[in-house]
Amino acid sequence: MLKKRPAILWLLVPYVLYLGALPLADRVHPTVLGLPFLFFWLLLATLLTPPAVYLLYRSDRKRGRA
């Protein structure tokens, strides 16, 4: 399936970001842009999900699957 649809890897971006937050979130004090680190990380993953889905959709449209 991956050979037929390599663009599906775009969906791994938010998945990896969500999983990557778990081992890094054991900090209490660091803040990024005034937000606690875990909140910023999860917000970033949430904001990157729609572009990743759009890139997969656009790739499928080019191949005539959507």
mmCIF file of the N, C-alpha and C atoms, coordinates in Angstrom:
data_MODEL
# 
_entry.id   MODEL 
# 
loop_
_atom_site.group_PDB 
_atom_site.id 
_atom_site.type_symbol 
_atom_site.label_atom_id 
_atom_site.label_alt_id 
_atom_site.label_comp_id 
_atom_site.label_asym_id 
_atom_site.label_entity_id 
_atom_site.label_seq_id 
_atom_site.pdbx_PDB_ins_code 
_atom_site.Cartn_x 
_atom_site.Cartn_y 
_atom_site.Cartn_z 
_atom_site.occupancy 
_atom_site.B_iso_or_equiv 
_atom_site.pdbx_formal_charge 
_atom_site.auth_seq_id 
_atom_site.auth_comp_id 
_atom_site.auth_asym_id 
_atom_site.auth_atom_id 
_atom_site.pdbx_PDB_model_num 
ATOM 1   N N  . MET A 1 1  ? 0.829   -1.195 0.000  1.00 0.00 ? 1  MET A N  1 
ATOM 2   C CA . MET A 1 1  ? 0.000   0.000  0.000  1.00 0.00 ? 1  MET A CA 1 
ATOM 3   C C  . MET A 1 1  ? 0.869   1.253  0.000  1.00 0.00 ? 1  MET A C  1 
ATOM 4   N N  . LEU A 1 2  ? 1.992   1.193  0.705  1.00 0.00 ? 2  LEU A N  1 
ATOM 5   C CA . LEU A 1 2  ? 2.861   2.357  0.782  1.00 0.00 ? 2  LEU A CA 1 
ATOM 6   C C  . LEU A 1 2  ? 3.492   2.665  -0.566 1.00 0.00 ? 2  LEU A C  1 
ATOM 7   N N  . LYS A 1 3  ? 3.740   1.633  -1.369 1.00 0.00 ? 3  LYS A N  1 
ATOM 8   C CA . LYS A 1 3  ? 4.298   1.867  -2.701 1.00 0.00 ? 3  LYS A CA 1 
ATOM 9   C C  . LYS A 1 3  ? 3.283   2.521  -3.621 1.00 0.00 ? 3  LYS A C  1 
ATOM 10  N N  . LYS A 1 4  ? 2.017   2.219  -3.416 1.00 0.00 ? 4  LYS A N  1 
ATOM 11  C CA . LYS A 1 4  ? 0.970   2.799  -4.251 1.00 0.00 ? 4  LYS A CA 1 
ATOM 12  C C  . LYS A 1 4  ? 0.592   4.204  -3.797 1.00 0.00 ? 4  LYS A C  1 
ATOM 13  N N  . ARG A 1 5  ? 0.706   4.471  -2.502 1.00 0.00 ? 5  ARG A N  1 
ATOM 14  C CA . ARG A 1 5  ? 0.302   5.773  -1.955 1.00 0.00 ? 5  ARG A CA 1 
ATOM 15  C C  . ARG A 1 5  ? 1.373   6.302  -1.003 1.00 0.00 ? 5  ARG A C  1 
ATOM 16  N N  . PRO A 1 6  ? 2.508   6.752  -1.526 1.00 0.00 ? 6  PRO A N  1 
ATOM 17  C CA . PRO A 1 6  ? 3.564   7.244  -0.622 1.00 0.00 ? 6  PRO A CA 1 
ATOM 18  C C  . PRO A 1 6  ? 3.163   8.502  0.139  1.00 0.00 ? 6  PRO A C  1 
ATOM 19  N N  . ALA A 1 7  ? 2.187   9.246  -0.366 1.00 0.00 ? 7  ALA A N  1 
ATOM 20  C CA . ALA A 1 7  ? 1.764   10.475 0.313  1.00 0.00 ? 7  ALA A CA 1 
ATOM 21  C C  . ALA A 1 7  ? 1.065   10.185 1.631  1.00 0.00 ? 7  ALA A C  1 
ATOM 22  N N  . ILE A 1 8  ? 0.681   8.938  1.866  1.00 0.00 ? 8  ILE A N  1 
ATOM 23  C CA . ILE A 1 8  ? 0.019   8.606  3.130  1.00 0.00 ? 8  ILE A CA 1 
ATOM 24  C C  . ILE A 1 8  ? 0.970   8.813  4.311  1.00 0.00 ? 8  ILE A C  1 
ATOM 25  N N  . LEU A 1 9  ? 2.250   8.923  4.026  1.00 0.00 ? 9  LEU A N  1 
ATOM 26  C CA . LEU A 1 9  ? 3.217   9.205  5.090  1.00 0.00 ? 9  LEU A CA 1 
ATOM 27  C C  . LEU A 1 9  ? 2.977   10.568 5.731  1.00 0.00 ? 9  LEU A C  1 
ATOM 28  N N  . TRP A 1 10 ? 2.287   11.483 5.036  1.00 0.00 ? 10 TRP A N  1 
ATOM 29  C CA . TRP A 1 10 ? 1.961   12.787 5.628  1.00 0.00 ? 10 TRP A CA 1 
ATOM 30  C C  . TRP A 1 10 ? 1.127   12.617 6.893  1.00 0.00 ? 10 TRP A C  1 
ATOM 31  N N  . LEU A 1 11 ? 0.356   11.541 6.966  1.00 0.00 ? 11 LEU A N  1 
ATOM 32  C CA . LEU A 1 11 ? -0.483  11.326 8.145  1.00 0.00 ? 11 LEU A CA 1 
ATOM 33  C C  . LEU A 1 11 ? 0.337   10.877 9.358  1.00 0.00 ? 11 LEU A C  1 
ATOM 34  N N  . LEU A 1 12 ? 1.571   10.495 9.134  1.00 0.00 ? 12 LEU A N  1 
ATOM 35  C CA . LEU A 1 12 ? 2.423   10.120 10.256 1.00 0.00 ? 12 LEU A CA 1 
ATOM 36  C C  . LEU A 1 12 ? 2.946   11.340 11.021 1.00 0.00 ? 12 LEU A C  1 
ATOM 37  N N  . VAL A 1 13 ? 2.943   12.496 10.399 1.00 0.00 ? 13 VAL A N  1 
ATOM 38  C CA . VAL A 1 13 ? 3.481   13.694 11.051 1.00 0.00 ? 13 VAL A CA 1 
ATOM 39  C C  . VAL A 1 13 ? 2.743   14.007 12.354 1.00 0.00 ? 13 VAL A C  1 
ATOM 40  N N  . PRO A 1 14 ? 1.415   14.177 12.337 1.00 0.00 ? 14 PRO A N  1 
ATOM 41  C CA . PRO A 1 14 ? 0.753   14.477 13.623 1.00 0.00 ? 14 PRO A CA 1 
ATOM 42  C C  . PRO A 1 14 ? 0.828   13.303 14.597 1.00 0.00 ? 14 PRO A C  1 
ATOM 43  N N  . TYR A 1 15 ? 0.794   12.088 14.080 1.00 0.00 ? 15 TYR A N  1 
ATOM 44  C CA . TYR A 1 15 ? 0.862   10.904 14.932 1.00 0.00 ? 15 TYR A CA 1 
ATOM 45  C C  . TYR A 1 15 ? 2.180   10.879 15.707 1.00 0.00 ? 15 TYR A C  1 
ATOM 46  N N  . VAL A 1 16 ? 3.263   11.112 15.004 1.00 0.00 ? 16 VAL A N  1 
ATOM 47  C CA . VAL A 1 16 ? 4.580   11.127 15.645 1.00 0.00 ? 16 VAL A CA 1 
ATOM 48  C C  . VAL A 1 16 ? 4.696   12.296 16.625 1.00 0.00 ? 16 VAL A C  1 
ATOM 49  N N  . LEU A 1 17 ? 4.123   13.445 16.279 1.00 0.00 ? 17 LEU A N  1 
ATOM 50  C CA . LEU A 1 17 ? 4.167   14.581 17.197 1.00 0.00 ? 17 LEU A CA 1 
ATOM 51  C C  . LEU A 1 17 ? 3.404   14.289 18.484 1.00 0.00 ? 17 LEU A C  1 
ATOM 52  N N  . TYR A 1 18 ? 2.246   13.652 18.362 1.00 0.00 ? 18 TYR A N  1 
ATOM 53  C CA . TYR A 1 18 ? 1.483   13.322 19.573 1.00 0.00 ? 18 TYR A CA 1 
ATOM 54  C C  . TYR A 1 18 ? 2.246   12.321 20.438 1.00 0.00 ? 18 TYR A C  1 
ATOM 55  N N  . LEU A 1 19 ? 2.835   11.306 19.813 1.00 0.00 ? 19 LEU A N  1 
ATOM 56  C CA . LEU A 1 19 ? 3.583   10.321 20.589 1.00 0.00 ? 19 LEU A CA 1 
ATOM 57  C C  . LEU A 1 19 ? 4.893   10.898 21.124 1.00 0.00 ? 19 LEU A C  1 
ATOM 58  N N  . GLY A 1 20 ? 5.488   11.814 20.385 1.00 0.00 ? 20 GLY A N  1 
ATOM 59  C CA . GLY A 1 20 ? 6.741   12.412 20.815 1.00 0.00 ? 20 GLY A CA 1 
ATOM 60  C C  . GLY A 1 20 ? 6.592   13.281 22.043 1.00 0.00 ? 20 GLY A C  1 
ATOM 61  N N  . ALA A 1 21 ? 5.399   13.751 22.307 1.00 0.00 ? 21 ALA A N  1 
ATOM 62  C CA . ALA A 1 21 ? 5.176   14.618 23.464 1.00 0.00 ? 21 ALA A CA 1 
ATOM 63  C C  . ALA A 1 21 ? 5.257   13.848 24.773 1.00 0.00 ? 21 ALA A C  1 
ATOM 64  N N  . LEU A 1 22 ? 4.964   12.583 24.741 1.00 0.00 ? 22 LEU A N  1 
ATOM 65  C CA . LEU A 1 22 ? 4.905   11.824 25.987 1.00 0.00 ? 22 LEU A CA 1 
ATOM 66  C C  . LEU A 1 22 ? 6.239   11.769 26.732 1.00 0.00 ? 22 LEU A C  1 
ATOM 67  N N  . PRO A 1 23 ? 7.333   11.385 26.101 1.00 0.00 ? 23 PRO A N  1 
ATOM 68  C CA . PRO A 1 23 ? 8.583   11.352 26.887 1.00 0.00 ? 23 PRO A CA 1 
ATOM 69  C C  . PRO A 1 23 ? 9.164   12.741 27.172 1.00 0.00 ? 23 PRO A C  1 
ATOM 70  N N  . LEU A 1 24 ? 8.768   13.744 26.412 1.00 0.00 ? 24 LEU A N  1 
ATOM 71  C CA . LEU A 1 24 ? 9.322   15.082 26.598 1.00 0.00 ? 24 LEU A CA 1 
ATOM 72  C C  . LEU A 1 24 ? 8.515   15.932 27.569 1.00 0.00 ? 24 LEU A C  1 
ATOM 73  N N  . ALA A 1 25 ? 7.360   15.463 27.963 1.00 0.00 ? 25 ALA A N  1 
ATOM 74  C CA . ALA A 1 25 ? 6.446   16.293 28.744 1.00 0.00 ? 25 ALA A CA 1 
ATOM 75  C C  . ALA A 1 25 ? 6.666   16.202 30.241 1.00 0.00 ? 25 ALA A C  1 
ATOM 76  N N  . ASP A 1 26 ? 7.749   15.600 30.670 1.00 0.00 ? 26 ASP A N  1 
ATOM 77  C CA . ASP A 1 26 ? 7.959   15.467 32.105 1.00 0.00 ? 26 ASP A CA 1 
ATOM 78  C C  . ASP A 1 26 ? 8.620   16.701 32.716 1.00 0.00 ? 26 ASP A C  1 
ATOM 79  N N  . ARG A 1 27 ? 8.644   17.772 31.977 1.00 0.00 ? 27 ARG A N  1 
ATOM 80  C CA . ARG A 1 27 ? 9.204   19.023 32.469 1.00 0.00 ? 27 ARG A CA 1 
ATOM 81  C C  . ARG A 1 27 ? 8.080   19.906 33.022 1.00 0.00 ? 27 ARG A C  1 
ATOM 82  N N  . VAL A 1 28 ? 8.373   20.661 34.053 1.00 0.00 ? 28 VAL A N  1 
ATOM 83  C CA . VAL A 1 28 ? 7.358   21.515 34.658 1.00 0.00 ? 28 VAL A CA 1 
ATOM 84  C C  . VAL A 1 28 ? 7.542   22.969 34.240 1.00 0.00 ? 28 VAL A C  1 
ATOM 85  N N  . HIS A 1 29 ? 8.765   23.442 34.195 1.00 0.00 ? 29 HIS A N  1 
ATOM 86  C CA . HIS A 1 29 ? 9.016   24.872 34.038 1.00 0.00 ? 29 HIS A CA 1 
ATOM 87  C C  . HIS A 1 29 ? 9.156   25.395 32.618 1.00 0.00 ? 29 HIS A C  1 
ATOM 88  N N  . PRO A 1 30 ? 9.626   24.658 31.649 1.00 0.00 ? 30 PRO A N  1 
ATOM 89  C CA . PRO A 1 30 ? 9.838   25.294 30.341 1.00 0.00 ? 30 PRO A CA 1 
ATOM 90  C C  . PRO A 1 30 ? 8.532   25.790 29.720 1.00 0.00 ? 30 PRO A C  1 
ATOM 91  N N  . THR A 1 31 ? 8.629   26.964 29.126 1.00 0.00 ? 31 THR A N  1 
ATOM 92  C CA . THR A 1 31 ? 7.489   27.504 28.403 1.00 0.00 ? 31 THR A CA 1 
ATOM 93  C C  . THR A 1 31 ? 7.948   27.886 27.000 1.00 0.00 ? 31 THR A C  1 
ATOM 94  N N  . VAL A 1 32 ? 7.037   27.797 26.053 1.00 0.00 ? 32 VAL A N  1 
ATOM 95  C CA . VAL A 1 32 ? 7.293   28.183 24.672 1.00 0.00 ? 32 VAL A CA 1 
ATOM 96  C C  . VAL A 1 32 ? 6.194   29.162 24.284 1.00 0.00 ? 32 VAL A C  1 
ATOM 97  N N  . LEU A 1 33 ? 6.585   30.353 23.896 1.00 0.00 ? 33 LEU A N  1 
ATOM 98  C CA . LEU A 1 33 ? 5.632   31.414 23.554 1.00 0.00 ? 33 LEU A CA 1 
ATOM 99  C C  . LEU A 1 33 ? 4.644   31.674 24.689 1.00 0.00 ? 33 LEU A C  1 
ATOM 100 N N  . GLY A 1 34 ? 5.107   31.528 25.914 1.00 0.00 ? 34 GLY A N  1 
ATOM 101 C CA . GLY A 1 34 ? 4.275   31.801 27.080 1.00 0.00 ? 34 GLY A CA 1 
ATOM 102 C C  . GLY A 1 34 ? 3.334   30.666 27.465 1.00 0.00 ? 34 GLY A C  1 
ATOM 103 N N  . LEU A 1 35 ? 3.405   29.554 26.749 1.00 0.00 ? 35 LEU A N  1 
ATOM 104 C CA . LEU A 1 35 ? 2.550   28.400 27.037 1.00 0.00 ? 35 LEU A CA 1 
ATOM 105 C C  . LEU A 1 35 ? 3.383   27.296 27.669 1.00 0.00 ? 35 LEU A C  1 
ATOM 106 N N  . PRO A 1 36 ? 2.785   26.509 28.554 1.00 0.00 ? 36 PRO A N  1 
ATOM 107 C CA . PRO A 1 36 ? 3.514   25.342 29.054 1.00 0.00 ? 36 PRO A CA 1 
ATOM 108 C C  . PRO A 1 36 ? 3.922   24.446 27.878 1.00 0.00 ? 36 PRO A C  1 
ATOM 109 N N  . PHE A 1 37 ? 5.059   23.796 28.024 1.00 0.00 ? 37 PHE A N  1 
ATOM 110 C CA . PHE A 1 37 ? 5.618   23.031 26.922 1.00 0.00 ? 37 PHE A CA 1 
ATOM 111 C C  . PHE A 1 37 ? 4.653   21.996 26.367 1.00 0.00 ? 37 PHE A C  1 
ATOM 112 N N  . LEU A 1 38 ? 4.019   21.207 27.220 1.00 0.00 ? 38 LEU A N  1 
ATOM 113 C CA . LEU A 1 38 ? 3.112   20.160 26.734 1.00 0.00 ? 38 LEU A CA 1 
ATOM 114 C C  . LEU A 1 38 ? 1.946   20.761 25.961 1.00 0.00 ? 38 LEU A C  1 
ATOM 115 N N  . PHE A 1 39 ? 1.385   21.853 26.464 1.00 0.00 ? 39 PHE A N  1 
ATOM 116 C CA . PHE A 1 39 ? 0.263   22.489 25.774 1.00 0.00 ? 39 PHE A CA 1 
ATOM 117 C C  . PHE A 1 39 ? 0.693   22.994 24.400 1.00 0.00 ? 39 PHE A C  1 
ATOM 118 N N  . PHE A 1 40 ? 1.866   23.623 24.323 1.00 0.00 ? 40 PHE A N  1 
ATOM 119 C CA . PHE A 1 40 ? 2.369   24.111 23.045 1.00 0.00 ? 40 PHE A CA 1 
ATOM 120 C C  . PHE A 1 40 ? 2.596   22.956 22.072 1.00 0.00 ? 40 PHE A C  1 
ATOM 121 N N  . TRP A 1 41 ? 3.186   21.863 22.546 1.00 0.00 ? 41 TRP A N  1 
ATOM 122 C CA . TRP A 1 41 ? 3.478   20.713 21.686 1.00 0.00 ? 41 TRP A CA 1 
ATOM 123 C C  . TRP A 1 41 ? 2.192   20.104 21.123 1.00 0.00 ? 41 TRP A C  1 
ATOM 124 N N  . LEU A 1 42 ? 1.192   19.921 21.967 1.00 0.00 ? 42 LEU A N  1 
ATOM 125 C CA . LEU A 1 42 ? -0.075  19.340 21.502 1.00 0.00 ? 42 LEU A CA 1 
ATOM 126 C C  . LEU A 1 42 ? -0.826  20.300 20.588 1.00 0.00 ? 42 LEU A C  1 
ATOM 127 N N  . LEU A 1 43 ? -0.734  21.596 20.846 1.00 0.00 ? 43 LEU A N  1 
ATOM 128 C CA . LEU A 1 43 ? -1.338  22.579 19.966 1.00 0.00 ? 43 LEU A CA 1 
ATOM 129 C C  . LEU A 1 43 ? -0.666  22.550 18.598 1.00 0.00 ? 43 LEU A C  1 
ATOM 130 N N  . LEU A 1 44 ? 0.641   22.439 18.573 1.00 0.00 ? 44 LEU A N  1 
ATOM 131 C CA . LEU A 1 44 ? 1.378   22.341 17.318 1.00 0.00 ? 44 LEU A CA 1 
ATOM 132 C C  . LEU A 1 44 ? 0.958   21.099 16.530 1.00 0.00 ? 44 LEU A C  1 
ATOM 133 N N  . ALA A 1 45 ? 0.841   19.964 17.191 1.00 0.00 ? 45 ALA A N  1 
ATOM 134 C CA . ALA A 1 45 ? 0.425   18.735 16.512 1.00 0.00 ? 45 ALA A CA 1 
ATOM 135 C C  . ALA A 1 45 ? -0.997  18.877 15.970 1.00 0.00 ? 45 ALA A C  1 
ATOM 136 N N  . THR A 1 46 ? -1.870  19.523 16.726 1.00 0.00 ? 46 THR A N  1 
ATOM 137 C CA . THR A 1 46 ? -3.248  19.711 16.284 1.00 0.00 ? 46 THR A CA 1 
ATOM 138 C C  . THR A 1 46 ? -3.312  20.642 15.078 1.00 0.00 ? 46 THR A C  1 
ATOM 139 N N  . LEU A 1 47 ? -2.496  21.678 15.074 1.00 0.00 ? 47 LEU A N  1 
ATOM 140 C CA . LEU A 1 47 ? -2.499  22.613 13.954 1.00 0.00 ? 47 LEU A CA 1 
ATOM 141 C C  . LEU A 1 47 ? -1.859  22.025 12.696 1.00 0.00 ? 47 LEU A C  1 
ATOM 142 N N  . LEU A 1 48 ? -0.983  21.055 12.841 1.00 0.00 ? 48 LEU A N  1 
ATOM 143 C CA . LEU A 1 48 ? -0.342  20.431 11.680 1.00 0.00 ? 48 LEU A CA 1 
ATOM 144 C C  . LEU A 1 48 ? -1.160  19.293 11.077 1.00 0.00 ? 48 LEU A C  1 
ATOM 145 N N  . THR A 1 49 ? -2.187  18.845 11.774 1.00 0.00 ? 49 THR A N  1 
ATOM 146 C CA . THR A 1 49 ? -3.001  17.747 11.247 1.00 0.00 ? 49 THR A CA 1 
ATOM 147 C C  . THR A 1 49 ? -3.772  18.133 9.986  1.00 0.00 ? 49 THR A C  1 
ATOM 148 N N  . PRO A 1 50 ? -4.512  19.246 9.928  1.00 0.00 ? 50 PRO A N  1 
ATOM 149 C CA . PRO A 1 50 ? -5.224  19.583 8.688  1.00 0.00 ? 50 PRO A CA 1 
ATOM 150 C C  . PRO A 1 50 ? -4.317  19.754 7.466  1.00 0.00 ? 50 PRO A C  1 
ATOM 151 N N  . PRO A 1 51 ? -3.156  20.413 7.573  1.00 0.00 ? 51 PRO A N  1 
ATOM 152 C CA . PRO A 1 51 ? -2.300  20.467 6.381  1.00 0.00 ? 51 PRO A CA 1 
ATOM 153 C C  . PRO A 1 51 ? -1.819  19.086 5.925  1.00 0.00 ? 51 PRO A C  1 
ATOM 154 N N  . ALA A 1 52 ? -1.560  18.196 6.865  1.00 0.00 ? 52 ALA A N  1 
ATOM 155 C CA . ALA A 1 52 ? -1.131  16.850 6.492  1.00 0.00 ? 52 ALA A CA 1 
ATOM 156 C C  . ALA A 1 52 ? -2.243  16.109 5.753  1.00 0.00 ? 52 ALA A C  1 
ATOM 157 N N  . VAL A 1 53 ? -3.461  16.235 6.224  1.00 0.00 ? 53 VAL A N  1 
ATOM 158 C CA . VAL A 1 53 ? -4.595  15.592 5.546  1.00 0.00 ? 53 VAL A CA 1 
ATOM 159 C C  . VAL A 1 53 ? -4.821  16.228 4.179  1.00 0.00 ? 53 VAL A C  1 
ATOM 160 N N  . TYR A 1 54 ? -4.662  17.542 4.090  1.00 0.00 ? 54 TYR A N  1 
ATOM 161 C CA . TYR A 1 54 ? -4.829  18.222 2.805  1.00 0.00 ? 54 TYR A CA 1 
ATOM 162 C C  . TYR A 1 54 ? -3.783  17.754 1.793  1.00 0.00 ? 54 TYR A C  1 
ATOM 163 N N  . LEU A 1 55 ? -2.544  17.598 2.230  1.00 0.00 ? 55 LEU A N  1 
ATOM 164 C CA . LEU A 1 55 ? -1.498  17.136 1.316  1.00 0.00 ? 55 LEU A CA 1 
ATOM 165 C C  . LEU A 1 55 ? -1.790  15.732 0.802  1.00 0.00 ? 55 LEU A C  1 
ATOM 166 N N  . LEU A 1 56 ? -2.316  14.873 1.662  1.00 0.00 ? 56 LEU A N  1 
ATOM 167 C CA . LEU A 1 56 ? -2.704  13.533 1.219  1.00 0.00 ? 56 LEU A CA 1 
ATOM 168 C C  . LEU A 1 56 ? -3.867  13.610 0.240  1.00 0.00 ? 56 LEU A C  1 
ATOM 169 N N  . TYR A 1 57 ? -4.853  14.442 0.521  1.00 0.00 ? 57 TYR A N  1 
ATOM 170 C CA . TYR A 1 57 ? -6.002  14.614 -0.364 1.00 0.00 ? 57 TYR A CA 1 
ATOM 171 C C  . TYR A 1 57 ? -5.569  15.129 -1.735 1.00 0.00 ? 57 TYR A C  1 
ATOM 172 N N  . ARG A 1 58 ? -4.685  16.127 -1.733 1.00 0.00 ? 58 ARG A N  1 
ATOM 173 C CA . ARG A 1 58 ? -4.215  16.698 -2.990 1.00 0.00 ? 58 ARG A CA 1 
ATOM 174 C C  . ARG A 1 58 ? -3.445  15.672 -3.811 1.00 0.00 ? 58 ARG A C  1 
ATOM 175 N N  . SER A 1 59 ? -2.668  14.854 -3.136 1.00 0.00 ? 59 SER A N  1 
ATOM 176 C CA . SER A 1 59 ? -1.928  13.803 -3.833 1.00 0.00 ? 59 SER A CA 1 
ATOM 177 C C  . SER A 1 59 ? -2.875  12.765 -4.434 1.00 0.00 ? 59 SER A C  1 
ATOM 178 N N  . ASP A 1 60 ? -3.902  12.404 -3.690 1.00 0.00 ? 60 ASP A N  1 
ATOM 179 C CA . ASP A 1 60 ? -4.880  11.438 -4.199 1.00 0.00 ? 60 ASP A CA 1 
ATOM 180 C C  . ASP A 1 60 ? -5.666  12.017 -5.379 1.00 0.00 ? 60 ASP A C  1 
ATOM 181 N N  . ARG A 1 61 ? -5.968  13.309 -5.338 1.00 0.00 ? 61 ARG A N  1 
ATOM 182 C CA . ARG A 1 61 ? -6.678  13.924 -6.456 1.00 0.00 ? 61 ARG A CA 1 
ATOM 183 C C  . ARG A 1 61 ? -5.846  13.905 -7.717 1.00 0.00 ? 61 ARG A C  1 
ATOM 184 N N  . LYS A 1 62 ? -4.543  14.127 -7.585 1.00 0.00 ? 62 LYS A N  1 
ATOM 185 C CA . LYS A 1 62 ? -3.659  14.083 -8.755 1.00 0.00 ? 62 LYS A CA 1 
ATOM 186 C C  . LYS A 1 62 ? -3.617  12.697 -9.377 1.00 0.00 ? 62 LYS A C  1 
ATOM 187 N N  . ARG A 1 63 ? -3.755  11.689 -8.533 1.00 0.00 ? 63 ARG A N  1 
ATOM 188 C CA . ARG A 1 63 ? -3.730  10.306 -9.037 1.00 0.00 ? 63 ARG A CA 1 
ATOM 189 C C  . ARG A 1 63 ? -5.121  9.812  -9.437 1.00 0.00 ? 63 ARG A C  1 
ATOM 190 N N  . GLY A 1 64 ? -6.135  10.646 -9.262 1.00 0.00 ? 64 GLY A N  1 
ATOM 191 C CA . GLY A 1 64 ? -7.489  10.278 -9.675 1.00 0.00 ? 64 GLY A CA 1 
ATOM 192 C C  . GLY A 1 64 ? -8.218  9.369  -8.717 1.00 0.00 ? 64 GLY A C  1 
ATOM 193 N N  . ARG A 1 65 ? -7.868  9.434  -7.422 1.00 0.00 ? 65 ARG A N  1 
ATOM 194 C CA . ARG A 1 65 ? -8.508  8.557  -6.439 1.00 0.00 ? 65 ARG A CA 1 
ATOM 195 C C  . ARG A 1 65 ? -9.580  9.262  -5.618 1.00 0.00 ? 65 ARG A C  1 
ATOM 196 N N  . ALA A 1 66 ? -9.658  10.571 -5.715 1.00 0.00 ? 66 ALA A N  1 
ATOM 197 C CA . ALA A 1 66 ? -10.654 11.273 -4.903 1.00 0.00 ? 66 ALA A CA 1 
ATOM 198 C C  . ALA A 1 66 ? -11.748 11.840 -5.773 1.00 0.00 ? 66 ALA A C  1 
# 
